[in-house]
């Protein structure tokens, strides 16, 4: 059950643990990125071009390259 903070606001936090990204995490992270940009007007317009802007693939490839470093 949410509780109130010292300032009276509702504390809706959930426990979070930040860990280093590993290769098996990449599809899930790319999916989160794609979902986050799904309603972004600029991304929607880019998807209408000759070469559709695929956030999932762009993120997946970028994360894979970063893990190689």
PyMOL commands that set and color helices and strands:
alter all, ss='L'
color gray80, all
select helices_A, chain A and resi 23-37+41-46+55-68
alter helices_A, ss='H'
color red, helices_A
select strands_A, chain A and resi 3-4+10-11
alter strands_A, ss='S'
color yellow, strands_A
deselect
rebuild
show_as cartoon
